[in-house]
Amino acid sequence: MRKLLLASLLVLFAGAAQADDDLLGLYAGAGITRAKVEDIFHSDFNLSNTSWKIYAGLHPTGFPFGVDVDYMDLGSADSQTFQGPAHADTKAFAAYAVGYVPIPVPDIDVYGKAGLARWSFDGSLPRQGLLGLSENGTDFAWGVGGQVHFLGRFAVRIEYEHFNIREADDVQLYSLGVSYTIL
């Protein structure tokens, strides 16, 4: 009976070790971001702060393509503009198709991604009686990045993402994150 139990455990552990090589590639992670939103209200008001993001995706082992979804808090800022005090707060959700560059180095991924960002912008600027503004929109989004895998299922990722929102000229997001491959 003990031999059967020991053999069963060895088969299970061997199967788990084999499964790490053939992962489905479902991952989740979080990161610290440096968000830059430029020319808010098409003035000299810029948002540049440290914030956060969470992300998840699917990158099956051995395939050069995957998908990635992000929720990004781009932060909030107050500023004194020529029209008076201004405030901005913005967030975004993005979905990407990801293409991985085949490089002959194990445990390193280099990738590019393209998709759509759904953004939310809340702001105020005392301009001609307008006290507050709340808008949502969708824009083309793209990014590039790289990651290093360690301890089997963990990865450290650095990336750059870009998209536009209506009340500003440019959104740039630099991030450093850690992810864990679940399946």
CORDARA-V262716 format. One record per residue. N is the residue number from 0. RES is the residue in one small letter. NEAR is the number of other C-alpha atoms within 8 Angstrom. Layout:
# CORDARA-V262716
((N	RES	NEAR) (N	RES	NEAR))
This chain:
# CORDARA-V262716
((0	m	4) (1	r	5) (2	k	6) (3	l	7) (4	l	8) (5	l	8) (6	a	8) (7	s	8) (8	l	8) (9	l	8) (10	v	8) (11	l	8) (12	f	8) (13	a	8) (14	g	8) (15	a	8) (16	a	8) (17	q	8) (18	a	8) (19	d	9) (20	d	7) (21	d	7) (22	l	10) (23	l	9) (24	g	12) (25	l	13) (26	y	13) (27	a	12) (28	g	11) (29	a	11) (30	g	11) (31	i	11) (32	t	12) (33	r	11) (34	a	15) (35	k	13) (36	v	13) (37	e	12) (38	d	12) (39	i	14) (40	f	7) (41	h	9) (42	s	7) (43	d	8) (44	f	12) (45	n	9) (46	l	13) (47	s	8) (48	n	9) (49	t	9) (50	s	11) (51	w	11) (52	k	12) (53	i	11) (54	y	11) (55	a	11) (56	g	12) (57	l	11) (58	h	12) (59	p	11) (60	t	9) (61	g	4) (62	f	7) (63	p	8) (64	f	10) (65	g	13) (66	v	11) (67	d	12) (68	v	11) (69	d	11) (70	y	11) (71	m	10) (72	d	10) (73	l	13) (74	g	12) (75	s	9) (76	a	8) (77	d	8) (78	s	8) (79	q	9) (80	t	10) (81	f	4) (82	q	8) (83	g	8) (84	p	10) (85	a	12) (86	h	11) (87	a	13) (88	d	11) (89	t	12) (90	k	12) (91	a	12) (92	f	11) (93	a	12) (94	a	11) (95	y	13) (96	a	11) (97	v	12) (98	g	10) (99	y	11) (100	v	9) (101	p	7) (102	i	7) (103	p	4) (104	v	5) (105	p	4) (106	d	7) (107	i	10) (108	d	11) (109	v	12) (110	y	11) (111	g	12) (112	k	11) (113	a	11) (114	g	11) (115	l	12) (116	a	13) (117	r	11) (118	w	13) (119	s	11) (120	f	14) (121	d	11) (122	g	11) (123	s	11) (124	l	12) (125	p	12) (126	r	7) (127	q	4) (128	g	5) (129	l	9) (130	l	8) (131	g	9) (132	l	9) (133	s	8) (134	e	7) (135	n	8) (136	g	9) (137	t	9) (138	d	11) (139	f	10) (140	a	14) (141	w	13) (142	g	11) (143	v	11) (144	g	11) (145	g	11) (146	q	11) (147	v	10) (148	h	11) (149	f	8) (150	l	5) (151	g	6) (152	r	10) (153	f	11) (154	a	11) (155	v	11) (156	r	13) (157	i	11) (158	e	11) (159	y	11) (160	e	11) (161	h	11) (162	f	12) (163	n	11) (164	i	13) (165	r	6) (166	e	8) (167	a	13) (168	d	12) (169	d	12) (170	v	13) (171	q	11) (172	l	11) (173	y	11) (174	s	12) (175	l	11) (176	g	11) (177	v	11) (178	s	12) (179	y	10) (180	t	10) (181	i	8) (182	l	7))
